[in-house]
Amino acid sequence: MPTPKQILALAMLLGISASVVAATLDERGTAPRACRLQGVWDRVASIQSGKRTQFSGGTQRKVLTNKNFMWVFLESRRDTLPLKTVADSARYYGMSGGTGRYEVVGSKYIEHLDLFVDPKFEGKTLTASCRVEGNTWYHTFLPSDIGDTTLVGRRDSLSEVWRRVE
């Protein structure tokens, strides 16, 4: 026959186990798919208003370590510019991007921007939904998540589609 201390210990263990299981379930009561992001990703498309557009304006690459990310962008055909104007030179030599810390909480991808191509976003936090299917990463920004429609350019959601390079 178990002692009162053993019964109490068993009840506490069961309570802790149930809390851990409940904390890992999503709103439907099922475990969310992990959004494992460490690695190197190239942007391949955008989805806005239900329309998918292949990304062809240059090269965007995002590198994610355990806690940090770096995003860089180079326009395509920079090498064909005549370099006759200051604008030509700026485009030829220019890169844009950003860096900071990130975290994944459930199915949310959260970036904490330290440096960014647009300085008004530095120090801000951007939240997106996160889903990885095979070697494809989808993250969707809602205007309510970022609190500023200038980043997505519209009032609807913007999904970025990335392909794992490494």
N, C-alpha and C positions, 0 to 999 in steps of 0.2 A: 504494500500500500504506500503510495507516495506521501511524502510529508507536505505540510502546508508551504514550506519554502520551495520545494520542488514544483508544486503546482503553480505557485506564483512565478517562478523562473520560466516554466513552460508557457504560461499565459503571456508573459512579457516577450518571449522569443516569438511566439505566434503573432503577437501584435506588431512587433517590429517587422517581421517578414511580410505581413499584410500591407504595412505602410510602404515598404520598399516596392512591392509589386504595384500598388496603387499609384505611386509616384512615377512609375515608368510607363503607364498606360496613357493613351491619348483620350480625346473626348468620346470616342466610340467604344472605349474599353479594350482596345487592342494595342499592342506594342507598336510605336511608330518606327518606321524604317530609319536606320541610322544614316546620318548624313556625314559620311567619312570623307573629308576634304583634303587632307594632307597630300601634297603633290603639285604638279604643274598642269595648268589648264589653259587651253586656247578657246577664245570666244568664237562660236560658229554661227550663231543666229540670235535673233530677238523675236519675241512674240508680244504683239500689242494689239488690243481689240480683236483677239482671236486669230490674227494674221501673222504667220511666220515669215520672217525675212532673213535670208542668209546674210551673214556679215561679210562684206567685201570691201569695206572702206580702209582696210589696213590690217595690222596685226595687233590683237589684244591678248596679253598673256597675264595670268594670275598665278602667283607662286604662294602656296600656303604651307607654313611649317606647323608645328604643334599649336602655336598661339598667335602667330603673326602672318600677315599677308603683304604682298607687294603686287601692284597692278601696273602694267606699262602699256602704252599705246603708241604705235608708229603708223603714220598714214602710208597708204600704198603709193607706188610710183614716185617716191621722193627723188629717185635718181634720174628722172626725166626732166626735172625743172631746169630752166635756163640760168638760174642764179643771177638775174639781171636787176632784181629789186630786193629791198630789205625783206619784203614779205616772202619772196622766193627763198631767200637764205633762212629765214625763220622757220619756214615749213620744211626745208631740206634738213636742217640740223635739229629741229624740234622733236621732242618726245613729250608725252604727257603721262600722268599716272597718279598713283597714290599709294600710301602705305599706312599700316597701323596694326592694331590687334584685332583678333576676331574670336568669336566663340560660337558654338552650336549648342542651343538649348532646345531639346526635343526636335521639332521640325523647323526651328527658327535659326537663321544664319544672321549674326549680328556683327557688324563692322564698327570699330571705334577708330575714326579717322585721325591720324596724327598729321600727315601731310597729304595734300590733295591738289589736283590740277586747278580747281577753283577754291581759292583760299577761304571763302565764306563757309565752306563745309568742314574746314579743319576744326577738330575738337568735337565734332558732332558724331552721333551714333546713327547708323542706318540699319534697319531691320528688314529682312526678307524671309519669305518661306524658303525652305530648302528641301530638295529631293534629288537623290542620285539614283540613276537607273543604268546599271552596267558602267560604261565609261562616259556617261553623259550626266552633267550636273545642271539642274534647273534652279534658278533662284528668282523669285518674283517679288518685286517691290510694289507695294500699294502706296498711293499718295498719303494715306493716313499713317503708314509705317514710317515714312521719311519726313512728314510734316512740311513738305515743300514740293510743289508741282514742277518747279523748274528743272529738277534733276531728271524726272521722267518725261518732261515736256508736255504732258497731257494729264488729264484727271483720272485716267484709268490705269490699270496695272501695267507693269513692264516686266516681262520675263526675259532673263538673259540665259542663253543656252551655251554651255561650255563643254568641251571635249577634253578628257584626260589625255595629256601628252606623256606623263610619267607618274 
